[in-house]
C-alpha cells in the first residue's frame, strides 16, 4: 500500500498531507480497485455481497511458496531448539 500511495498521490511534506494520502489510498483500494482474487470486484463490492448473502462466496487466498518456505524455516528452528533443550 505504501508504494500505491506514492504512485497515486505523491510525497507528503506535512503530517496532514500524509494522513490525507493514507486515507485516499485506502479509499481507492477498498472502493475503486478491482482485484483479481475477487474476480474483478472491489473489496467493498465483496463486503456488500457478503453482508446480504445467506452463504457468502468464498475467496480463498492463493498459496504462496515464499510464505510456505518462511513457515517451514520457523518449524525447523523450533524443532532445533526443542532438540537442544532436551539434551
C-alpha positions as CSV (number, residue, x, y, z in Angstrom):
1,X,0.0,0.0,0.0
2,X,2.9,2.3,0.7
3,X,4.1,2.1,-2.9
4,X,0.5,2.5,-4.1
5,X,0.2,5.7,-2.1
6,X,3.4,7.1,-3.5
7,X,2.4,6.4,-7.1
8,X,-1.2,7.6,-6.8
9,X,-0.7,10.7,-4.6
10,X,3.0,11.6,-4.5
11,X,5.0,12.6,-1.5
12,X,3.8,14.2,1.7
13,X,5.5,17.2,3.3
14,X,3.3,17.5,6.4
15,X,1.5,15.2,8.8
16,X,-1.8,16.4,7.4
17,X,-0.7,15.6,3.8
18,X,0.5,12.1,4.9
19,X,-2.8,11.4,6.6
20,X,-4.7,12.5,3.6
21,X,-2.6,10.3,1.3
22,X,-3.1,7.3,3.5
23,X,-6.9,7.9,3.7
24,X,-7.2,8.4,-0.1
25,X,-5.1,5.3,-0.8
26,X,-7.2,3.1,1.4
27,X,-10.3,4.6,-0.1
28,X,-9.0,3.8,-3.6
29,X,-8.1,0.3,-2.6
30,X,-11.4,-0.5,-0.9
31,X,-13.9,1.2,-3.3
32,X,-12.3,1.5,-6.7
33,X,-9.5,-1.1,-7.1
34,X,-10.9,-4.3,-8.8
35,X,-8.9,-7.3,-7.6
36,X,-8.0,-10.4,-9.5
37,X,-8.6,-12.6,-6.4
38,X,-12.1,-11.2,-6.1
39,X,-12.8,-11.9,-9.8
40,X,-12.7,-8.3,-10.8
41,X,-14.7,-6.9,-7.9
42,X,-13.6,-4.3,-5.4
43,X,-13.2,-5.1,-1.7
44,X,-16.3,-3.1,-0.9
45,X,-18.4,-5.0,-3.5
46,X,-17.3,-8.3,-2.0
47,X,-18.2,-7.0,1.5
48,X,-21.6,-5.7,0.5
49,X,-22.4,-9.1,-1.2
50,X,-21.2,-11.0,1.9
51,X,-23.4,-8.9,4.2
52,X,-26.6,-9.6,2.1
53,X,-25.9,-13.2,1.2
54,X,-27.1,-16.2,3.1
55,X,-23.9,-18.1,2.1
56,X,-21.2,-15.6,1.1
57,X,-18.9,-16.5,-1.8
58,X,-15.5,-17.7,-0.7
59,X,-12.3,-16.1,-2.0
60,X,-9.5,-18.3,-0.6
61,X,-6.0,-16.9,-0.5
62,X,-3.8,-18.4,-3.2
63,X,-0.8,-20.4,-1.8
64,X,2.5,-18.5,-1.7
65,X,5.7,-20.6,-1.9
66,X,7.6,-17.7,-0.3
67,X,5.3,-17.7,2.8
68,X,5.4,-21.5,2.9
69,X,9.2,-21.5,3.0
70,X,9.1,-18.9,5.7
71,X,6.9,-21.1,8.0
72,X,9.0,-24.2,7.2
73,X,12.0,-22.3,8.4
74,X,10.2,-21.4,11.6
75,X,9.2,-25.0,12.2
76,X,12.8,-26.2,11.6
77,X,14.1,-23.6,14.0
78,X,11.5,-24.6,16.7
79,X,12.5,-28.3,16.2
80,X,16.2,-27.4,16.5
81,X,15.6,-25.5,19.8
82,X,13.4,-28.3,21.2
83,X,16.1,-30.9,20.4
84,X,18.8,-28.7,22.1
85,X,16.6,-28.2,25.2
86,X,16.1,-32.0,25.5
87,X,19.9,-32.6,25.6
